[in-house]
């Protein structure tokens, strides 16, 4: 299914109705759709193929319970999903592993279909780094499409590596070395020459 701005607005309006929240953070591929729309720029159709948007309510007293409410009412397998074919996924602020300063590059969005809802939308390359951290097959394909089309910038992603979350395998935060290796694989796949950061030199033990 192709996700578009109209469907995103519908989901945001529904999320506000069922939770009483009026502010959401939109992460994942849905955020790119909004960012490109705001800039009046196109993007590859393959990057818009999804049935869901990922959102959370940053100002809620209990963010997790609001996300559960979203899942129950308009999430996968809900009556909303059955009726419209797309759904909202209530996530956590730590779900998308983005640079620590991503807020500084985020923009506000109020859609024509959800004018009473304020949506915080991260920058494309911050979302790309989150997908680099996740590195599922669909994330790799999405990243390659974005780089090949000029929607995403490997150079920008590299410049923000130092601000990625501290490595924590149990929470899905890869090491810097792993992220660099994935960027190298992505650059090779897209046939792009970039200067990748070198791994830190390990000091040799004194004899």
Backbone as ProteinMPNN parsed JSONL, in Angstrom:
{"seq_chain_A": "XXXXXXXXXXXXXXXXXXXXXXXXXXXXXXXXXXXXXXXXXXXXXXXXXXXXXXXXXXXXXXXXXXXXXXXXXXXXXXXXXXXXXXXXXXXXXXXXXXXXXXXXXXXXXXXXXXXXXXXXXXXXXXXXXXXXXXXXXXXXXXXXXXXXXXXXXXXXXXXXXXXXXXXXXXXXXXXXXXXXXXXXXXXXXXXXXXXXXXXXXXXXXXX", "coords_chain_A": {"N_chain_A": [[0.837, -1.192, 0.0], [0.483, 2.244, -0.774], [1.547, 4.828, 1.201], [0.33, 8.037, 1.959], [0.028, 11.657, 2.264], [-2.637, 12.316, 2.869], [-3.619, 9.952, 4.06], [-1.91, 9.788, 6.233], [-2.659, 12.103, 7.641], [-5.274, 11.348, 8.28], [-4.789, 9.196, 10.021], [-3.44, 10.527, 12.083], [-5.41, 12.27, 12.989], [-7.259, 10.399, 13.895], [-5.743, 9.197, 15.925], [-5.52, 11.329, 17.716], [-8.18, 11.626, 18.419], [-8.779, 9.226, 19.78], [-7.02, 9.213, 21.897], [-6.954, 11.702, 23.102], [-4.79, 13.314, 22.99], [-2.882, 15.992, 21.57], [-0.49, 16.478, 20.394], [2.045, 14.914, 18.583], [4.909, 12.87, 17.879], [6.261, 11.983, 14.838], [7.789, 9.284, 13.471], [9.974, 7.183, 11.429], [9.207, 6.012, 8.054], [6.989, 7.525, 7.389], [7.519, 10.095, 8.267], [9.315, 11.07, 6.4], [7.713, 11.289, 4.139], [6.068, 13.415, 4.855], [7.99, 15.466, 5.226], [9.027, 15.741, 2.624], [6.751, 16.558, 1.3], [6.266, 19.036, 2.488], [8.387, 20.433, 1.452], [7.73, 20.427, -1.131], [8.733, 18.44, -2.82], [9.449, 15.494, -4.717], [9.571, 11.899, -4.215], [10.906, 8.536, -4.328], [8.512, 6.092, -5.267], [8.686, 3.585, -4.104], [9.63, 4.118, -1.583], [7.482, 4.91, -0.173], [5.864, 2.82, 0.317], [4.052, 1.368, 2.615], [2.02, 0.25, 5.335], [1.632, 1.58, 7.641], [2.062, 4.157, 10.168], [4.449, 5.433, 12.471], [4.133, 6.578, 15.674], [4.285, 8.676, 18.645], [3.174, 10.171, 21.725], [4.64, 12.882, 22.908], [4.211, 14.582, 25.107], [2.572, 13.35, 26.877], [1.464, 12.145, 30.085], [1.925, 9.501, 30.616], [3.576, 8.0, 28.363], [3.871, 5.446, 27.262], [1.443, 4.142, 27.85], [-0.335, 5.623, 26.323], [0.605, 5.011, 23.797], [-0.038, 2.319, 23.739], [-2.791, 2.573, 23.742], [-3.161, 3.69, 21.234], [-2.329, 1.523, 19.649], [-4.305, -0.359, 20.308], [-6.715, 0.816, 19.416], [-6.365, 1.91, 16.782], [-4.448, 0.386, 15.666], [-2.467, -2.336, 14.239], [-4.494, -4.933, 13.073], [-6.747, -3.912, 14.232], [-10.172, -2.637, 14.232], [-10.183, -0.305, 12.767], [-7.921, -0.67, 11.126], [-8.791, -2.882, 9.647], [-10.903, -1.711, 8.255], [-9.806, 0.431, 6.753], [-7.315, -0.345, 5.8], [-4.843, 0.56, 6.507], [-2.743, 1.587, 9.303], [-2.002, 2.811, 12.667], [0.972, 2.789, 14.533], [1.778, 2.682, 17.778], [4.56, 3.889, 19.363], [7.678, 4.008, 21.249], [9.623, 6.74, 22.666], [12.231, 5.923, 22.445], [12.312, 4.134, 20.417], [13.058, 4.724, 17.703], [16.309, 5.013, 16.821], [17.889, 7.75, 16.882], [20.093, 10.607, 16.237], [21.299, 12.48, 19.106], [20.681, 15.179, 19.013], [18.461, 15.508, 17.385], [16.074, 16.874, 17.645], [16.663, 19.512, 17.1], [16.602, 19.785, 14.397], [14.114, 19.1, 13.623], [10.801, 19.667, 12.3], [7.649, 21.408, 12.6], [4.355, 20.279, 11.924], [1.142, 20.78, 10.668], [-1.493, 19.283, 9.38], [-3.781, 19.59, 6.585], [-5.826, 17.826, 6.866], [-5.82, 17.356, 9.547], [-5.928, 19.683, 11.314], [-5.959, 20.463, 14.004], [-4.015, 19.065, 15.25], [-0.705, 18.926, 16.301], [2.257, 18.014, 14.812], [5.431, 16.683, 15.254], [8.168, 16.455, 13.238], [10.92, 14.614, 12.361], [14.186, 15.215, 10.796], [15.115, 14.038, 7.513], [17.587, 12.618, 7.288], [18.158, 11.996, 9.905], [16.131, 10.196, 10.464], [16.941, 8.302, 8.636], [19.313, 7.396, 9.827], [18.238, 6.092, 12.016], [17.024, 3.974, 10.719], [19.285, 2.812, 9.715], [20.365, 1.861, 12.057], [18.433, -0.028, 12.742], [18.361, -1.771, 10.474], [16.943, -3.795, 9.056], [15.815, -5.881, 6.323], [13.936, -4.432, 4.833], [14.555, -1.888, 5.676], [17.119, -1.534, 4.653], [16.61, -1.579, 1.906], [15.0, 0.673, 1.687], [16.777, 2.699, 2.48], [18.708, 2.483, 0.437], [17.192, 3.214, -1.804], [16.657, 5.88, -1.111], [19.233, 7.047, -1.06], [20.083, 6.616, -3.69], [18.238, 8.144, -5.072], [18.789, 10.636, -4.232], [17.534, 11.668, -2.034], [18.414, 11.134, 0.501], [21.465, 11.66, 2.325], [24.596, 10.317, 2.422], [26.929, 11.5, 3.363], [25.973, 13.381, 5.181], [24.789, 11.696, 7.052], [27.046, 10.346, 7.995], [28.381, 12.448, 9.251], [26.842, 12.785, 11.5], [27.178, 10.605, 13.112], [28.564, 10.563, 15.551], [26.729, 11.461, 17.349], [24.907, 9.543, 17.799], [22.934, 7.171, 19.769], [24.387, 5.682, 22.741], [26.119, 2.562, 22.448], [24.129, -0.322, 22.804], [23.336, -3.378, 22.713], [21.15, -4.88, 23.695], [19.082, -3.107, 23.552], [18.878, -2.462, 20.951], [20.761, -0.669, 19.931], [23.355, -0.221, 17.907], [26.991, -0.615, 17.801], [29.417, 1.977, 17.064], [31.254, 1.065, 15.204], [29.799, -0.927, 13.941], [27.766, 0.583, 12.738], [29.3, 2.118, 10.965], [30.276, 0.09, 9.311], [27.885, -0.711, 8.14], [27.184, 1.605, 6.76], [29.247, 1.607, 4.934], [28.608, -0.691, 3.468], [26.196, 0.163, 2.398], [27.011, 2.356, 0.861], [28.579, 1.014, -1.006], [26.666, -0.577, -2.255], [25.131, 1.394, -3.453], [26.958, 2.489, -5.077], [28.502, 4.758, -4.38], [31.036, 7.04, -3.596], [32.453, 7.722, -0.559], [34.022, 9.287, 2.255], [34.661, 7.367, 4.829], [34.597, 7.27, 8.399], [37.497, 6.287, 10.24], [38.071, 3.375, 12.255], [38.763, 3.634, 15.78], [42.203, 3.63, 16.822], [43.609, 0.917, 18.472], [45.472, 0.805, 21.394], [48.605, -0.742, 21.714], [49.505, -3.351, 23.944], [51.949, -2.782, 26.46], [55.144, -4.242, 26.555]], "CA_chain_A": [[0.0, 0.0, 0.0], [1.182, 3.523, -0.805], [1.158, 5.782, 2.238], [0.379, 9.41, 1.462], [-0.257, 12.677, 3.27], [-4.037, 12.208, 3.278], [-3.754, 8.833, 4.994], [-1.211, 10.16, 7.461], [-3.543, 13.044, 8.343], [-6.392, 10.564, 8.809], [-4.298, 8.447, 11.172], [-3.141, 11.466, 13.155], [-6.698, 12.733, 13.515], [-7.83, 9.278, 14.651], [-4.949, 9.039, 17.139], [-5.913, 12.406, 18.624], [-9.542, 11.36, 18.885], [-8.854, 8.093, 20.713], [-6.136, 9.406, 23.047], [-7.09, 13.025, 23.689], [-3.53, 14.034, 22.814], [-2.89, 16.899, 20.415], [0.871, 16.586, 19.868], [2.68, 13.624, 18.336], [6.15, 12.776, 17.109], [6.115, 11.02, 13.749], [9.086, 8.748, 13.06], [9.844, 6.196, 10.359], [9.059, 6.465, 6.668], [5.935, 8.533, 7.306], [8.091, 11.427, 8.46], [9.915, 11.502, 5.132], [6.617, 11.675, 3.256], [5.658, 14.766, 5.257], [9.078, 16.417, 4.952], [9.105, 15.991, 1.181], [5.555, 17.327, 0.934], [6.475, 20.41, 2.929], [9.364, 21.047, 0.548], [7.192, 20.275, -2.481], [9.659, 17.598, -3.57], [8.991, 14.122, -4.896], [10.396, 10.839, -3.668], [10.596, 7.267, -4.991], [7.276, 5.447, -4.81], [9.02, 2.441, -3.247], [9.878, 4.576, -0.219], [6.188, 5.232, 0.444], [5.086, 1.588, 0.455], [3.905, 0.937, 3.999], [0.643, 0.3, 5.807], [1.588, 2.128, 8.994], [2.917, 5.254, 10.61], [4.937, 5.225, 13.834], [3.942, 7.83, 16.412], [4.105, 8.669, 20.097], [2.726, 11.463, 22.268], [5.763, 13.249, 23.771], [3.816, 15.345, 26.294], [1.65, 12.561, 27.696], [1.968, 11.771, 31.408], [2.403, 8.123, 30.467], [3.696, 7.834, 26.911], [3.676, 4.041, 26.894], [0.015, 3.784, 27.892], [-0.954, 6.266, 25.165], [0.982, 4.206, 22.63], [-0.857, 1.109, 23.797], [-4.13, 2.988, 23.349], [-3.108, 3.811, 19.775], [-2.285, 0.163, 19.09], [-5.584, -1.031, 20.528], [-7.823, 1.437, 18.692], [-6.126, 2.116, 15.347], [-3.247, -0.364, 15.335], [-2.56, -3.516, 13.385], [-5.531, -5.862, 13.481], [-7.901, -3.207, 14.807], [-11.287, -2.394, 13.306], [-9.71, 0.773, 11.882], [-7.046, -1.307, 10.137], [-9.629, -3.704, 8.769], [-11.752, -0.87, 7.419], [-9.088, 1.328, 5.843], [-6.153, -1.008, 5.207], [-3.608, 1.096, 7.074], [-2.903, 1.669, 10.755], [-1.021, 3.546, 13.441], [1.769, 1.99, 15.463], [2.22, 3.477, 18.913], [5.924, 3.495, 19.686], [8.335, 4.672, 22.372], [10.616, 7.731, 22.244], [13.522, 5.271, 22.199], [12.191, 3.149, 19.336], [13.908, 5.169, 16.596], [17.631, 5.38, 17.352], [18.32, 8.927, 16.129], [21.097, 11.425, 16.934], [20.799, 13.124, 20.317], [20.199, 16.534, 18.732], [17.514, 15.453, 16.258], [15.022, 17.883, 17.848], [17.077, 20.8, 16.54], [16.338, 19.785, 12.949], [12.723, 18.71, 13.394], [9.87, 20.729, 11.931], [6.261, 21.214, 13.02], [3.422, 20.068, 10.806], [-0.308, 20.717, 10.904], [-2.047, 18.912, 8.092], [-5.124, 20.059, 6.236], [-6.782, 16.841, 7.355], [-5.754, 17.258, 11.011], [-5.424, 21.019, 11.691], [-5.869, 20.632, 15.449], [-2.953, 18.197, 15.743], [0.654, 19.365, 16.021], [3.109, 16.851, 14.59], [6.865, 16.964, 15.22], [8.671, 15.586, 12.169], [12.385, 14.648, 12.3], [14.886, 15.365, 9.53], [15.235, 12.809, 6.732], [18.805, 11.859, 7.558], [18.048, 11.45, 11.255], [15.312, 8.995, 10.297], [17.778, 7.332, 7.927], [20.219, 6.788, 10.794], [17.443, 5.143, 12.798], [16.852, 2.785, 9.891], [20.598, 2.186, 9.662], [20.5, 1.128, 13.312], [17.535, -1.187, 12.694], [19.019, -2.581, 9.444], [16.162, -4.9, 8.503], [15.865, -5.894, 4.86], [13.132, -3.325, 4.295], [15.284, -0.654, 5.961], [18.226, -1.448, 3.703], [16.049, -1.207, 0.6], [14.538, 2.067, 1.823], [17.971, 3.533, 2.493], [19.315, 2.473, -0.9], [16.336, 4.04, -2.662], [16.839, 7.272, -0.738], [20.552, 7.499, -1.495], [20.122, 6.62, -5.159], [17.367, 9.195, -5.582], [19.245, 11.924, -3.72], [16.692, 12.1, -0.917], [19.243, 10.978, 1.686], [22.874, 11.988, 2.117], [25.532, 9.521, 3.211], [27.856, 12.417, 4.034], [25.284, 13.946, 6.343], [24.636, 10.624, 8.031], [28.37, 10.114, 8.587], [28.696, 13.585, 10.122], [26.027, 12.722, 12.714], [27.397, 9.337, 13.807], [29.027, 10.769, 16.924], [25.615, 11.826, 18.215], [23.993, 8.407, 17.925], [22.88, 6.646, 21.145], [25.45, 4.795, 23.193], [25.854, 1.165, 22.063], [23.42, -1.174, 23.756], [22.724, -4.432, 21.884], [19.865, -5.323, 24.235], [18.059, -2.116, 23.208], [18.919, -2.209, 19.51], [21.678, 0.418, 19.584], [24.609, -0.832, 17.468], [28.224, 0.109, 18.038], [29.83, 2.87, 15.989], [31.903, 0.247, 14.18], [28.743, -1.598, 13.184], [27.11, 1.594, 11.904], [30.222, 2.459, 9.881], [30.273, -1.044, 8.387], [26.623, -0.684, 7.394], [27.288, 2.715, 5.816], [30.145, 1.145, 3.878], [27.83, -1.603, 2.631], [25.201, 0.971, 1.691], [27.734, 3.125, -0.154], [28.972, 0.075, -2.054], [25.447, -0.962, -2.973], [24.669, 2.546, -4.239], [28.103, 2.934, -5.902], [28.817, 6.126, -3.962], [32.322, 7.173, -2.908], [32.413, 8.608, 0.611], [35.108, 9.093, 3.223], [34.106, 6.825, 6.061], [35.504, 7.441, 9.546], [38.305, 5.132, 10.57], [37.886, 2.916, 13.627], [39.832, 4.119, 16.666], [43.36, 2.765, 16.948], [43.749, 0.316, 19.782], [46.857, 0.861, 21.851], [49.226, -2.049, 21.927], [49.97, -3.536, 25.334], [53.381, -2.664, 26.675], [55.832, -5.482, 26.905]], "C_chain_A": [[0.876, 1.248, 0.0], [0.657, 4.412, 0.323], [1.292, 7.186, 1.661], [-0.042, 10.372, 2.562], [-1.697, 12.581, 3.764], [-4.246, 11.098, 4.284], [-3.049, 9.115, 6.307], [-2.07, 11.113, 8.285], [-4.715, 12.306, 9.0], [-5.971, 9.814, 10.071], [-4.006, 9.361, 12.356], [-4.418, 11.987, 13.807], [-7.34, 11.637, 14.371], [-7.076, 9.067, 15.964], [-5.31, 10.101, 18.171], [-7.285, 12.135, 19.227], [-9.576, 10.277, 19.954], [-8.008, 8.309, 21.966], [-6.349, 10.73, 23.771], [-5.825, 13.859, 23.598], [-3.585, 14.883, 21.549], [-1.499, 17.098, 19.81], [1.465, 15.194, 19.742], [4.025, 13.819, 17.659], [5.949, 11.674, 16.092], [7.508, 10.571, 13.329], [8.877, 7.727, 11.942], [9.601, 6.833, 9.008], [7.976, 7.526, 6.512], [6.471, 9.948, 7.454], [8.719, 11.954, 7.177], [8.843, 11.975, 4.157], [6.171, 13.113, 3.569], [6.744, 15.783, 4.924], [9.157, 16.746, 3.465], [7.908, 16.809, 0.713], [5.726, 18.795, 1.315], [7.442, 21.156, 2.017], [8.921, 20.982, -0.911], [8.169, 19.501, -3.383], [9.134, 16.166, -3.622], [9.947, 13.149, -4.226], [10.024, 9.534, -4.352], [9.348, 6.624, -4.405], [7.571, 4.296, -3.858], [9.242, 2.854, -1.798], [8.589, 4.914, 0.52], [5.324, 3.99, 0.642], [5.117, 1.124, 1.908], [2.437, 1.046, 4.384], [0.519, 1.054, 7.13], [2.364, 3.433, 9.115], [3.279, 4.98, 12.067], [4.866, 6.551, 14.584], [3.976, 7.593, 17.919], [3.749, 10.084, 20.544], [3.757, 11.95, 23.282], [5.38, 13.954, 25.069], [2.853, 14.585, 27.205], [2.285, 12.244, 29.05], [2.545, 10.359, 31.385], [2.435, 7.803, 28.974], [3.386, 6.402, 26.486], [2.197, 3.658, 26.875], [-0.734, 4.427, 26.728], [-0.618, 5.486, 23.9], [0.194, 2.902, 22.585], [-2.293, 1.411, 23.368], [-4.221, 3.127, 21.821], [-3.143, 2.429, 19.135], [-3.642, -0.524, 19.183], [-6.679, -0.5, 19.598], [-7.602, 1.592, 17.19], [-4.89, 1.358, 14.871], [-3.513, -1.565, 14.445], [-3.593, -4.493, 13.938], [-6.758, -5.221, 14.094], [-9.016, -3.074, 13.774], [-10.912, -1.299, 12.298], [-8.851, 0.191, 10.761], [-7.864, -2.115, 9.137], [-10.425, -2.854, 7.786], [-10.968, -0.096, 6.36], [-7.839, 0.718, 5.205], [-4.82, -0.471, 5.674], [-3.839, 1.362, 8.558], [-1.794, 2.49, 11.401], [-0.316, 2.628, 14.419], [2.252, 2.905, 16.575], [3.582, 3.001, 19.38], [6.432, 4.268, 20.893], [9.291, 5.741, 21.855], [11.979, 7.13, 21.928], [13.46, 4.255, 21.065], [13.109, 3.491, 18.18], [15.224, 5.681, 17.164], [18.207, 6.523, 16.511], [19.391, 9.694, 16.902], [20.48, 12.201, 18.094], [20.227, 14.514, 20.067], [19.172, 16.589, 17.604], [16.419, 16.514, 16.399], [15.366, 19.208, 17.169], [16.762, 20.916, 15.057], [14.896, 19.407, 12.621], [11.883, 19.928, 13.01], [8.473, 20.388, 12.446], [5.373, 21.112, 11.786], [1.996, 20.06, 11.333], [-0.951, 20.461, 9.549], [-3.435, 19.474, 7.86], [-6.185, 19.116, 6.771], [-6.753, 16.655, 8.852], [-5.238, 18.582, 11.575], [-5.263, 21.242, 13.182], [-4.749, 19.805, 16.076], [-1.597, 18.76, 15.324], [1.541, 18.134, 15.926], [4.567, 17.304, 14.481], [7.507, 15.946, 14.28], [10.197, 15.692, 12.073], [12.913, 14.837, 10.879], [15.068, 14.011, 8.846], [16.447, 11.969, 7.128], [18.884, 11.357, 8.998], [17.2, 10.172, 11.237], [16.124, 7.898, 9.611], [18.751, 6.644, 8.876], [19.489, 5.798, 11.703], [17.239, 3.849, 12.017], [18.191, 2.063, 9.701], [20.828, 1.353, 10.921], [19.631, -0.129, 13.312], [18.021, -2.23, 11.689], [18.259, -3.846, 9.048], [16.224, -4.827, 6.979], [15.103, -4.709, 4.279], [13.805, -1.983, 4.557], [16.425, -0.458, 4.969], [17.734, -1.026, 2.321], [15.605, 0.255, 0.597], [15.72, 3.02, 1.768], [18.609, 3.621, 1.111], [18.506, 3.32, -1.876], [16.572, 5.523, -2.382], [18.167, 7.842, -1.194], [20.604, 7.613, -3.013], [19.311, 7.771, -5.75], [17.817, 10.585, -5.13], [18.405, 12.486, -2.594], [17.495, 12.092, 0.384], [20.697, 11.253, 1.339], [23.76, 11.14, 3.026], [26.494, 10.415, 3.986], [27.226, 13.015, 5.287], [25.123, 12.906, 7.438], [25.954, 10.358, 8.747], [28.701, 11.213, 9.593], [27.945, 13.533, 11.445], [26.253, 11.45, 13.525], [27.77, 9.525, 15.269], [27.903, 11.106, 17.882], [24.567, 10.717, 18.331], [24.004, 7.868, 19.353], [24.059, 5.731, 21.465], [25.113, 3.354, 22.83], [25.176, 0.389, 23.182], [22.688, -2.246, 22.952], [21.349, -4.879, 22.369], [18.733, -4.374, 23.862], [18.133, -1.704, 21.741], [19.784, -1.049, 19.093], [23.032, -0.176, 19.197], [25.825, 0.004, 17.858], [28.525, 1.022, 16.851], [30.457, 2.065, 14.849], [30.873, -0.462, 13.309], [28.045, -0.617, 12.252], [27.998, 1.981, 10.718], [30.257, 1.336, 8.845], [29.003, -1.062, 7.539], [26.611, 0.458, 6.379], [28.194, 2.328, 4.642], [29.405, 0.226, 2.917], [26.8, -0.843, 1.802], [25.857, 1.769, 0.573], [28.146, 2.225, -1.318], [27.773, -0.327, -2.906], [24.984, 0.149, -3.909], [25.761, 3.112, -5.151], [28.419, 4.408, -5.659], [30.147, 6.126, -3.225], [32.18, 8.18, -1.77], [33.602, 8.292, 1.497], [34.492, 8.637, 4.542], [35.1, 7.018, 7.205], [36.251, 6.149, 9.847], [38.024, 4.687, 11.998], [39.022, 3.406, 14.506], [40.966, 3.107, 16.766], [43.448, 2.222, 18.382], [45.231, 0.334, 20.185], [47.385, -0.536, 22.106], [49.693, -2.177, 23.378], [51.489, -3.436, 25.418], [53.98, -3.991, 27.099], [56.722, -5.273, 28.129]], "O_chain_A": [[1.892, 1.3, 0.693], [-0.536, 4.709, 0.386], [2.257, 7.486, 0.958], [-0.42, 9.954, 3.657], [-1.951, 12.748, 4.957], [-4.973, 11.276, 5.262], [-3.53, 8.728, 7.372], [-2.192, 10.945, 9.499], [-5.095, 12.607, 10.132], [-6.697, 9.797, 11.065], [-4.291, 9.01, 13.501], [-4.492, 12.127, 15.028], [-7.895, 11.913, 15.434], [-7.688, 8.792, 16.996], [-5.395, 9.808, 19.364], [-7.514, 12.39, 20.409], [-10.317, 10.392, 20.93], [-8.243, 7.665, 22.988], [-5.966, 10.867, 24.933], [-5.791, 14.991, 24.079], [-4.255, 14.529, 20.579], [-1.353, 17.813, 18.819], [1.399, 14.392, 20.673], [4.249, 14.806, 16.958], [5.523, 10.57, 16.429], [8.316, 11.385, 12.88], [7.744, 7.441, 11.557], [9.767, 8.04, 8.836], [8.042, 8.342, 5.593], [5.952, 10.886, 6.849], [8.66, 13.152, 6.901], [9.044, 12.95, 3.433], [5.931, 13.914, 2.665], [6.444, 16.852, 4.393], [9.334, 17.906, 3.093], [8.038, 17.655, -0.172], [5.37, 19.688, 0.546], [7.326, 22.367, 1.835], [9.637, 21.423, -1.81], [8.395, 19.859, -4.539], [8.469, 15.693, -2.7], [11.005, 13.539, -3.732], [8.931, 9.427, -4.907], [9.156, 6.615, -3.189], [6.813, 4.049, -2.919], [9.067, 2.046, -0.886], [8.616, 5.177, 1.723], [4.18, 4.094, 1.085], [6.107, 0.552, 2.362], [1.699, 1.849, 3.814], [-0.576, 1.156, 7.682], [3.203, 3.762, 8.277], [2.505, 4.368, 12.804], [5.475, 7.536, 14.167], [3.735, 6.487, 18.404], [3.992, 11.058, 19.832], [3.755, 11.477, 24.419], [6.145, 13.926, 26.032], [2.376, 15.134, 28.198], [3.503, 12.093, 29.147], [3.533, 10.069, 32.059], [1.43, 7.383, 28.4], [2.721, 6.176, 25.475], [1.752, 2.932, 25.986], [-1.674, 3.833, 26.199], [-1.471, 5.321, 23.028], [-0.193, 2.44, 21.511], [-2.933, 0.592, 22.707], [-5.213, 2.74, 21.204], [-3.897, 2.193, 18.191], [-4.073, -1.191, 18.243], [-7.472, -1.273, 19.059], [-8.537, 1.426, 16.406], [-4.348, 1.649, 13.805], [-4.627, -1.778, 13.966], [-3.569, -4.837, 15.12], [-7.713, -5.916, 14.44], [-8.824, -3.363, 12.592], [-11.282, -1.367, 11.126], [-9.036, 0.522, 9.59], [-7.645, -2.032, 7.928], [-10.6, -3.23, 6.627], [-11.405, 0.02, 5.215], [-7.359, 1.21, 4.183], [-3.773, -0.985, 5.282], [-4.978, 1.364, 9.025], [-0.789, 2.818, 10.771], [-0.946, 1.786, 15.059], [3.054, 3.807, 16.334], [3.742, 1.839, 19.753], [5.713, 5.076, 21.481], [9.732, 5.658, 20.709], [12.788, 7.743, 21.232], [14.453, 3.584, 20.782], [13.864, 2.636, 17.719], [15.248, 6.667, 17.9], [18.928, 6.284, 15.542], [19.579, 9.456, 18.095], [19.296, 12.537, 18.071], [19.379, 14.98, 20.827], [19.034, 17.618, 16.942], [15.894, 17.002, 15.398], [14.479, 19.934, 16.72], [16.667, 22.021, 14.522], [14.508, 19.399, 11.453], [12.213, 21.064, 13.351], [8.159, 19.224, 12.696], [5.604, 21.758, 10.764], [1.693, 19.404, 12.329], [-0.947, 21.329, 8.677], [-4.166, 19.791, 8.798], [-7.298, 19.533, 7.093], [-7.552, 15.893, 9.396], [-4.208, 18.599, 12.25], [-4.505, 22.121, 13.593], [-4.554, 19.84, 17.291], [-1.366, 19.037, 14.147], [1.576, 17.31, 16.84], [4.888, 18.203, 13.705], [7.406, 14.737, 14.491], [10.714, 16.757, 11.737], [12.194, 14.646, 9.899], [15.164, 12.975, 9.505], [16.342, 10.752, 7.284], [19.6, 10.397, 9.281], [17.519, 9.195, 11.914], [16.013, 6.721, 9.954], [18.993, 5.444, 8.75], [20.06, 4.786, 12.11], [17.276, 2.759, 12.588], [18.222, 0.842, 9.544], [21.413, 0.271, 10.859], [20.041, -1.172, 13.821], [18.088, -3.42, 11.999], [18.877, -4.863, 8.737], [16.644, -3.815, 6.419], [15.571, -4.06, 3.343], [13.657, -1.047, 3.772], [16.666, 0.656, 4.502], [18.37, -0.213, 1.65], [15.812, 0.977, -0.378], [15.666, 4.039, 1.08], [19.004, 4.7, 0.668], [19.073, 4.059, -2.682], [16.673, 6.326, -3.31], [18.235, 8.979, -1.66], [21.113, 8.596, -3.551], [19.659, 8.307, -6.803], [17.286, 11.594, -5.594], [18.546, 13.655, -2.236], [17.286, 12.933, 1.258], [21.108, 11.096, 0.189], [23.68, 11.236, 4.25], [26.834, 10.121, 5.132], [27.877, 13.135, 6.325], [25.303, 13.206, 8.618], [25.978, 10.167, 9.963], [29.239, 10.936, 10.665], [28.361, 14.168, 12.414], [25.578, 11.242, 14.533], [27.349, 8.749, 16.128], [28.089, 11.047, 19.098], [23.486, 10.92, 18.885], [24.975, 8.079, 20.08], [24.64, 5.099, 20.583], [23.949, 2.958, 22.895], [25.588, 0.437, 24.341], [21.541, -2.044, 22.553], [20.482, -5.217, 21.563], [17.566, -4.767, 23.852], [17.523, -0.714, 21.337], [19.581, -0.485, 18.017], [23.786, -0.595, 20.075], [25.701, 1.18, 18.2], [27.958, 0.859, 15.77], [30.221, 2.349, 13.675], [31.048, -0.585, 12.097], [27.762, -0.949, 11.1], [27.509, 2.151, 9.601], [30.266, 1.599, 7.643], [29.048, -1.392, 6.354], [26.093, 0.305, 5.273], [27.925, 2.689, 3.497], [29.551, 0.342, 1.7], [26.565, -1.173, 0.64], [25.324, 1.851, -0.534], [28.071, 2.629, -2.479], [27.866, -0.405, -4.131], [24.507, -0.113, -5.013], [25.54, 4.069, -5.892], [28.58, 5.192, -6.594], [30.366, 5.307, -2.333], [31.831, 9.34, -1.99], [34.122, 7.176, 1.491], [33.885, 9.423, 5.269], [36.311, 6.938, 6.997], [35.701, 5.056, 9.722], [37.766, 5.522, 12.866], [40.14, 3.579, 14.022], [40.739, 1.897, 16.792], [43.371, 2.969, 19.358], [46.109, -0.065, 19.42], [46.688, -1.395, 22.646], [50.211, -1.225, 23.96], [52.212, -3.941, 24.559], [53.405, -4.745, 27.883], [57.386, -6.208, 28.577]]}, "name": "protein", "num_of_chains": 1, "seq": "XXXXXXXXXXXXXXXXXXXXXXXXXXXXXXXXXXXXXXXXXXXXXXXXXXXXXXXXXXXXXXXXXXXXXXXXXXXXXXXXXXXXXXXXXXXXXXXXXXXXXXXXXXXXXXXXXXXXXXXXXXXXXXXXXXXXXXXXXXXXXXXXXXXXXXXXXXXXXXXXXXXXXXXXXXXXXXXXXXXXXXXXXXXXXXXXXXXXXXXXXXXXXXX"}
